[in-house]
């Protein structure tokens, strides 16, 4: 039987992300959160492998206590259990410190045959954590997977979807795989499974439960330093053109040739 861990992240369900000006960290209070959309495809793919080959699926997340909600959603979909790395000592981690902490969590759970991840998180968009996690665990990593062809006790064979086309790749197990949107159609949990998941306990691991060097976690272990985060200001200039349609078009063409774009009031 395969042993699979799926990484699941809780992300803000809004484009209006607020940043603490002092710490440059996300302000999560008062903002609704959801499962990272790419991670839903990883959960679904793990469940399909479970149905095809027989597997134990553990959903693993790192975050505040409320991140247990996304683990319960994974359980409602069909995961067997959820584990949450949650401790104030983990706060402020960049991708490297996050990968290091997640690797410690994986070791505490038990090294699996396969770790499945979404290709990136919707809030950070770095796509760095899965490869860094693979490096921490000494595993192979295949990114941007759009189809799993075969998996057995020794290797996994997949199709990768890249900018310049598709390619087939294989890796020895254990391995870390990141999946693309569209690799599958994500199932919806049933009402019954949601009720069961709601009462299933989530195992929480604190800094005392995992073997970590405290100089490699949190802010202390984060070589990435965010100096400043801000929303760029955009300026739009408008101009109302006078005259006949032919005269207006003549002005527009002249300005386009000079590299300027004009917007007539009410018309793009």
N, C-alpha and C positions, 0 to 999 in steps of 0.2 A: 504493500500500500504506500502511495506517495504521501509525503509530508510537505504541505505547502503553507507558506506564510504570505499573506497579502498586506502590503503597506497601505494604510488608509489615512488620509489627512483631512482635518476639518478646516474649511476655508470660509471666508466671509461671503455671504450671498448678496453682494452689492458691488456696484462699480464705484460707489462713494466711500472708498476706504479711508479711514482716518488714521493719522500718524501722530504719535506722541512726539512733540517737538523737542523734548528733553532727551528721550532715549532712542528716537527714530524707530521704535517698534510699533506694530499694529495695535490700535486700540480696539479690542474685541467686545468690550462691554456695550450692550445696547444694539449690537449688530447681529442680525440673524445669520446662522452658519449652516452649511450643508456639507455633504461629502464632496471632496474634490471630484469634479465630473470625470476626469480621466481615470480616477481610481475605481469608478463604477465598472469600467470595462475590465479592469484587472480582477475585480471580485467575480464578475460574471465568467471570465475565462477560467479562474480557479474552480468555480462551481462546475463548469463543463468538463474540466479534467477530472473532477471528483466523480461525476456521473459516468464518464467514459472509462476511467482506469481504477477508480476507487481511491480516495484520498482523504486525508484529514486537513481541513482548512482552518487556519488561525488568522484572524485579522489583528494587525498590530498597528498602533498609533502612538504618537508622541504629542503631548499638548496638555492644556489645562483640564481640570476635571470634567468640564462640559464636553470634551472630545469623546467621552464615553458614548454619546448619542450616535456618532457615526459608526462606532463599533457595533452598537445594537442594530443599526440599519443593515450592516453587513451580515449579522446573525439572522436578521429577518429574511434576508435574501437566500440564506442557506449555509453561511459559514458556521463552523462548529463551536468556536469560542472567540472571545475578544480579549486582548491584553493591551493595557494602556500604560505607557511610560509617562508619569506625571509627578513633577516635583518642582518646587520653586527654584531648586538648584539647577534645573535644566533651562531656565528662562533665557531669552536673548541669544540663543544659539544660531550661528550661521549654518550654511549647508554642511561644512566640514564637521563642526561640532555635533550637528544633528545626526549625520551619518555615523559618527563615532558612538553616540549614545544609542542609536537604533541597533548598531552592531552588538553592543553590550546586551540589549534586550533580546536580540535573536539568540545569542549564546545562552542566555538565561532560560529561554523557552526550550532551546534545543535546535541545533543546526538542521534545517530542513533540506529536502531534495531540491526545492525550487522556491524562489522568492519572486512574487509578481508585483509589479508597480505600474501605476499610470505613468505615461511618458514625462509628465511634469505637473507641477502644482499650479492651479489657476491664480494664486496670489503672488507667488514668487517668480514663476515662469523660468526658472533657471535650468531645470532638468538635470541638476548636478547630484542630487542626493542618491539616486539608485546606483550610478557608477561609483560614487565615493563609498557607498555601503559595500559594494562588491569588493572594492579594494581593501576595505577594512577587514572583510571576512576571508580574503584570499580566494574569491570566486570569480569565474568568468562572468561577463556582463554582455548581453545583447540588447540593444536599444531599438526603438521604433518598430516593434514587431507587429505585423498585420495579420499573421496566421501562424498557428502552431501545427506543423505537419505530423510530428511524431515525438513521443517522449517515452523513455524506458528507464531501466535502472542505471544506465550508463550515460546517456546523452539526450539532448533535446535538439530537434531540427525545426527551424522556423523560416518564415519569409519576412524580410525587412522592407519597409516602404521608405525610400529615400528620395531626396529631391530629384536625383538624376535617374530614378527607376527603382525596380525591385531587385532584391538579391536574396539568395538562399544562404543561410548560415546555420552552423551547429556548434554546440558547446558541450563539454563534459559537465555532468552534474556533480555537486550542486552548482547552481547558477542563479544569477539575477536577471530577470527579463522585464523590460518596460514595454507596455503595449500602447498601440495607437487607438484613437477614436475610430470606431467602425470595424474593429476586429470582430465584433459580435453585436447582437441586439440585447441590451440589458433587460433582464426580467424585472418585474415589479413584485415586491413581497405581497403575500396574501394577508388578509386581516388576521387570520389565525396565527401565522408566523410572526406578525408584528406583536401580537399579544404575548406570545411565548418569549420573544426577544426582549420585550419590555421588562420582564421579571428575571431574566437570566443575569446573574452577577458578572461584572467585568473585573478581571484580575488587574490590580494596579501595582506597578513596580515603581518604587521610589529610588532615590540615589543610593539608599542603603541596601537595596535588593539586587543591584547589579554591580559588576566588577568594573569600575571606571577610575581613571585618574582624573581628579577634580580639576586639574589644570587643563584638561582637554575637553571639558564640557562647558556649556553656558557661554557667557561673554569671554571668560578667561581663555577658553579654547577656540575662540573664533578669530581667525586671522583677518577676516573681512570686516572692515570698519566702515560703517555708513556715516559719512560726514554730514550729509544733508539730504532730506527728501522733500520735494515740493512739486506742486502741479504747475507745469509750464503755462505762462500767460500767453494767450494768443490775441492778436489784434486783427480786426477785420475792417477794411475800408470799403465804404459803399459810395456809389455815385449814381445819381439819376440822370439819364441821358435825355436831352431835348431834341426836338426836330422830328423829321419823318423817319419811318422805319429804315429807309435806305441810308439816311444820314447816321442814325444810331448804329447800324451794322458797320458802317465805314469806320466809325470811331472805335468800335469793339475790335475789328480786325487790325486796326492800326496799333492799338494797345497790346493785343495778343502778340503781335510781331515784336513788340518791344519788351515782352516778358511780363506784362502786367495783366491781371485778370480783373475785370469789372463785373459788378453785379447790379443789374437794374432792379430797382425796388420791386420786390414781389416776384422777380424772375431770376432763376439761376442761369 
